[in-house]
Amino acid sequence: VIVIDAFRISSQAFIKAISNKAEEMHVPVIVLDARVEGIKCIFMNIEYSFEKMVTHVIEEHGRRNVHMFISEHLKNASDRYIFLYSQALKKNHIEFDENKIAYLPEDIDIIKDHLLALSEKEMPDAIICSNDDMAIKVCTRLKTMDIKVPDQISVAGIGGTIKGQHILPSITTIEMDPEIIIERLFDEIDAIGSTKPNKDKIELESRLCIRESCGCKSTEQ
């Protein structure tokens, strides 16, 4: 069996090319963390949790100038994030502005440069990041600019990392438990030997973790 991590290989065309070659050799393929038509996929459904997170920042903390920072290596998979972000804004009568979306390398100095450029125009009052590592770097750089998180800016991420849970402020995030994905992956691999695997999409639920970086007290111990 071939297991493809779509977090590392984000090109669906490349994934399909691997799958087609594997099918010629009668080798099953399982893709993690993506939806690819015609291939068995195991992924976390972040849609509900993501929209809920953006809505929480807007409704509970009164943030109206909400920006989104997307890691460059996730650019090919960013459409669904942007759609959900735009829907949450629309729900709260905030106009979607594509200029408030930034694709950034996870380089702390480049993130600071972008924040400095924003500060010369109009600083956002909330930043939604495509992963926890970027959210942590945003918080770190805002601190060096004497901008307080969450008093002045709410920050949130995606991933539910341990580091994000234990820094100050702890990162509001969407938790995607890798152990659940791995457990389901091994279940599917075990099933290959006994039955012909169906090309199904296996959807696992994510969870919104409200912590301190958005402006709340952490709901976790």
N, C-alpha and C positions, 0 to 999 in steps of 0.2 A: 504494500500500500504506500502511496505517496501522500504526504500531508504538506499542504501549502499554507504558510502563514501570510495572509493578505496584508497584514500590518507591514511586513517586510517587502512583499512583492505586490504592489498596489495596482499594477497594470492588468486589467481584466483580459486584454488581448493575449498577454503573455501567459496568464493562468490558463486560458482556453487552449493555447498552443501546447502547453505541457499536458493538459488533460487529453487532448486529441492524440498525442503521441503515446501517452500511457494507455489509452483505450485500444490502440493498435496492438499493444503488447499485452493486453488483457490484465492491466494493473489498475486496481481501483484508486481513485483520487478523492481526498477529502480536503476541503478548503476551510480554513479557520478565519473568522472575523470579516466575512464579506458575503454578499449575495452574488452568485454567478450562475446564470441560467444553464440548466442541464448538468450541473455538477452538485454532488452532495456537499452541503455547506453547514457549518455550525457557527452561529454568531449570536452575539448579545443584541437584543432589541433595545436600543437606547431612545427610540422616538418619543415614547410617552414621558420618560424621565427627563429627557433633554428639554422638551417644551415646558414641562412642569418647572424645571430649574430656571429657565429664562423668565417664565411668568412669575415665579416666586420673587426674583430679583426686582422685577418691575412693580408688582402689586404690593408685596410686603415691605419693600424698602424704598419705594417711590423713585426708582431709577428710571430716567427717560432717555438719557443719551448712552445707549448700550452699544458697545463695540464688540467685535468678535475677532480673536487672533487665532489663525489656523496654522499649524505647523506645515512647513513646505512639503514634507514627505507624505502628508495626508491630502495634498491638493487634489489628486485624482479621485479621492473618495469624499470630497467635501460637499457635494451637491445636496445630500440629504441633510447635513448640518445646517447649511444655508437656508434650505427650504423651511426647516423647523424653526429656525431663528426668525425668519421673516414672518411665519405664521403667528408666532408668539407676539411679535411686535404689532402685527395687524390686529390681533385679538384685543390689544390694549391701546388701539388707535394711535400707534406710533408709525410713522412712515419709514419704510425700508429704504436704506441708503447704502448702495454697494461700496461707497467710499469708506464706510465704517467697518469693512471687512479687510483684514490684513493677512497676507500669507508671509510668514516669517520663518527663517531658520531658527533652530533652538540655540542660538548664540546669545548669551546674556548681554553682550555689548550692543549687538544689533537691536535687540529688544529695547534696550535703554535709548538708543538713537531714535527709534520709532516713537517711544513715549515722549521724548524731548520734543520731537517734531509736532506731536499732538498738543503738547503743552503750550506751544507757540500759537496755536489756533484756538481750539476748544477742547479741553480735557474731558474725556468720557467720565461718566459717574458709575459705569459698570463695564467690566471686561469679561467676556466669556471666552475661555481658552479651550483648544481642542484636546488638551491633555493636562494632567496634573503637573508634570514637569514644567511646562510653559507657565502655568498659573503660579507656581512657586517662584520662577524667575521674574515674572511680572511683579509679584509682591516684593521681592528682594530689591528690584530696581526702583520701584516706587518709594521704598523706604529711603534709598540714597538721595531721592529727590525731595525728601521731607513731605511726601504725600502719604497720608495715613490710610491703611486698609484695616477695617472696612469703613472708617468714619467718613472719608472723602470719596473713596471708590470701592465698590463691591467687586470681588474677583471670584470666579468659579472655574472649575476644570472638569475633566472627564478621566476616569480610570480607577479611582478609589485606591490610590497607592498608599502604602504604609507611611512613607515620608510625608505625604500630604496630610495625613491624619495627625502627625506628631509635631509639625512645625507650628510656629506662632505667627499669624493666626492660622489655625487649621483650615484646610481647603474644602469649601463646599464643592461637592463633586457627584458624578454618577459612578456608582460602584459596579464594576464588571469583574466578578470573581473568577480568576483564571482556573481555580480548582474545579469549578462546576464545568467549565469548558473541557478541561483535560479529562475529567471523569466521563463526560459524554463521549469524548473522542475515543477513549479506550473501549467504551461500550460498543461503539460503531465498528471499531477494528475487530473486536471479538466476534461480532455478528457476521463479518465478511466470510469467515470460514464455514458458517453453517447455512447461510442463505445468501442469495444474490442481493447486494446492496441496492436499495432504491435511491434514485437521484432526488432526494428530498432536501428541503431547507429546514434545518433544525434550529428553532428560534428559542433562545433562553432569555429570561427577563433580567433587566438591570434594576438598580435601586438608587433613588436620590438620597444622598447623605447631606443633610443640612448641618453645616459647621460654622466656623467663625468668620471666614473671609467674606461672606456675603453681608454680615451684619447681625447674625443670629448667635445665640449661645449654642454650642454643639449639643446635638441630641444624643451623642454617644459618650460613653465613659472612656 
